[in-house]
């Protein structure tokens, strides 16, 4: 009984030449999602890290910096992996290069 119904329906779509989509087409949504993540998340983070590394490598003595902990001070000594920062007249602390979050902008009147 079922054989006659299947025979009456005709050929299946695959037999008519409509095969599965190409492998590239089936991976297209995955490729598109990766491209969106790259341009919205990965690339801006890499640019920010590159800018931070350039800023830290250009720090020199007497630059005023702000650390990630919010400490404001002046660079007294530059070491390969750390900076010695003067926070007050007689208070000096040693901070890691990665702990420096920014450089204070100097105005013309300072």
HELIX and SHEET records of a PDB file:
HELIX    1   1 UNK A    2  UNK A    9  1                                   8    
HELIX    2   2 UNK A   23  UNK A   37  1                                  15    
HELIX    3   3 UNK A   38  UNK A   42  3                                   5    
HELIX    4   4 UNK A   43  UNK A   57  1                                  15    
HELIX    5   5 UNK A   97  UNK A   99  5                                   3    
SHEET    1   A 5 UNK A  92  UNK A  96  0                                        
SHEET    2   A 5 UNK A  82  UNK A  86 -1                                        
SHEET    3   A 5 UNK A  72  UNK A  78 -1                                        
SHEET    4   A 5 UNK A  64  UNK A  67 -1                                        
SHEET    5   A 5 UNK A 100  UNK A 103 -1                                        
END                                                                             
